[in-house]
Amino acid sequence: MKTEAELNVDILKITGTIKDKYPELSKYIGEMPVKISYTRGDEDPNIKSLKEHYSSLEEIIKNYSKTHKEQ
């Protein structure tokens, strides 16, 4: 399992990729809500939220790249 610091680094990297390869999507990054989950379970709520945020960034790239060519 990744640590909070590792997930933050991953999020920074994928955000950089979006800004470099798909700058037109950059405006949406700030609008993406990051949910904080307070449910009980085995996983730290902050870790879970970071994973979900990273996954949503991946999904944006995946969906956008299907219909738009890289420059």
N, C-alpha and C positions, 0 to 999 in steps of 0.2 A: 504494500500500500504506500502511495506517495505521501510525503509530508506536506504541510501547508506551504512551506517555503518552495518546495519543488513544483507544486501546482501553480503558485504565483509566478514562478519563472516560466512555466509552460504557457500560462495566459499571456505574459508579456511577449513571448516569442510569437505566438499565434496572432496577437494583436499587431505586432510588427509586420508579420507576413501580410495581413489584411491591408495595412497602410501602404506597404511597398507594392504588392501585386494587384490589389483591388481598392485603390484609394477612394473610389466612389462609395464604398461601403463604410468608410471610416466614420461617417456622420451617424451611423446606426449603433456603433459600439457604445457610445455614451448614453444612448437611450435604452440599452438593454438592462432590464432589472436583474439584480442579483438577489435571489431569494435567500433568506436566512431561515433554515428549518429548525424548529425547536422540538421536533418529535423525538421520542425516546428510541434508542436503538444502539447498536454496536458501534456505529460510525459517528465520529465527531460532526456535529451539524455544520460547522464552518468548512470542513473538508468536503462534505457532501455538497454544499453550496458551490464551492470552487470547482468541483468536478462537473456539476451541472452547467456552470457558466462556461467552462472550457468546452464541453460538449456542444453547447449552443453556438459557440464561435466556430467550431468545426463544421457544424451543420450549415451555417451561413455560407462558408467557403464552398462546401460540397454542392449545395443547391445553386449558388451563383455561378460556379465554374461549369456547371452543366449547360448553361445557356449563354455564357460569355467566354470569349477567348482571352487567354493571358496576354498581356502586352509585353 
